[in-house]
Amino acid sequence: MSVRAFLGGACLLSGLFLATPEQTALAQTPSAPASSPAAAPAEPAAPPHQKWSFDGAFGQFDQASLQRGFLVYDHVCSTCHGMRSLTYNDLAGIGLSSKAISDLAHSKQFPGPVDEDGQPTTRPGTPDDHFKSPFPSEAAAAAMMGGVAPPDQSRLALIKPHGADWLYAFLTGYRMPPPPGAPMVPGKFYNEWTDGHLIGMPPPLVEGGVSFPDGTKATVDQQARDVSTFLVWAADPHRNARHHIGKGVVLYLIVLLLLAIAWKKKIWKRLDGN
Ligand code: HEC
């Protein structure tokens, strides 16, 4: 194998290992047809970039922020949004102990089997249960929430372009009262970062709305940052492990590359000598 072919292979491999699902998802998003630029709706502005510990190919989640973010999800968002892809056991990934996990699961009530009189029962959750959804069905959720069901949060951070930056901008983007001239619709709220600036979700975060056991001050800004971090983790819980593997793979490829160069030099020295 020539050094060039080897290098090409190495780049391809590291690309495969290091691409995050966001990048893969973004790469697959079809771009608008170039032929009708006038008809296309104006692209929403990109949200301001925030500094995230998990940014970049080797970034790692900050566990303290993940735990605060889960608390915000659990106390606030989960009253309206489900997160079906995660089980309580998955929370070991943000550093919760198995005791904390089973206590948490136990505190949630799930529908149980019907009893001998045919009446529905409930049972406490177990660590293997998927996160409890707040509504029994999408239709029930829509009916309760004025027509639009709150989306499941399992993959929110992946579906939205600029996932974490957008989530943070959105959660801190409510304006009350709305700017002059903005459309007013009963039951809708003005948000800078949602389509058409109107959304059926009331502003979920308030100053001091939760209290963090680690003593961090629960400003709206802090809660938005932490819950965005948690939602990115929830959409991709194995990123830390993958980034560890990624580092190993790159190191391994560099060593192979150095060996290949040394080997090539050795062979050519012999040939040149003849
Ligand atoms: C009172 C119920 C309620 C709570 C609490 C709530 N949401 Fe929502 N959320 C909704 C509803 C309803 C929608 C759909 C609204 C719509 O599309 O008009 C929604 C939509 C969203 C969207 C999609 C917005 C878009 O433009 O596509 C995101 C993101 C979101 N919620 C995040 C959160 C987060 C994070 C929390 C917790 C901090 C939270 N929500 C708490 C009801 C709620």
Residues whose N, C-alpha, C, O or C-beta is under 5 A from the ligand:
A	BS01	HEC	V76 C77 T79 C80 M145 V148 A149 P150 P151 T194 D195 I199 G200 M201 P204
